[in-house]
Amino acid sequence: MDANPGQLVLSKAGRDKGKKFIITAVDKESGYAHIVDGKLRRVENPKKKKLKHLEVTGITSSKIAEKIKEGKPLQNPEIVKEIKLLETEEIK
């Protein structure tokens, strides 16, 4: 499955293993994605992580994806809220 900005992902490796993040940018040539969770990895300092170390859930936040596409700034509380919202969608 392709990784795209606005998607909810689960970290499969590293110190953050098992945590959920939202992708803010993807560089498919180098195989890296920039991910944030709004708490430890804030919008101002996203984590650069290899795509092979991420499990793509297939759930996308249309609100976040649209803001990234339009180039609008993201807010950390907004990211936290969207992750919680997407987690409840995942459970359904």
Secondary structure as GFF3:
##gff-version 3
##sequence-region A 1 92
A	DSSP	beta_strand	7	11	.	.	.	ID=ss1
A	DSSP	beta_strand	20	27	.	.	.	ID=ss2
A	DSSP	beta_strand	32	36	.	.	.	ID=ss3
A	DSSP	beta_strand	47	50	.	.	.	ID=ss4
A	DSSP	three_ten_helix	51	53	.	.	.	ID=ss5
A	DSSP	beta_strand	54	60	.	.	.	ID=ss6
A	DSSP	alpha_helix	62	70	.	.	.	ID=ss7
A	DSSP	alpha_helix	76	91	.	.	.	ID=ss8
###
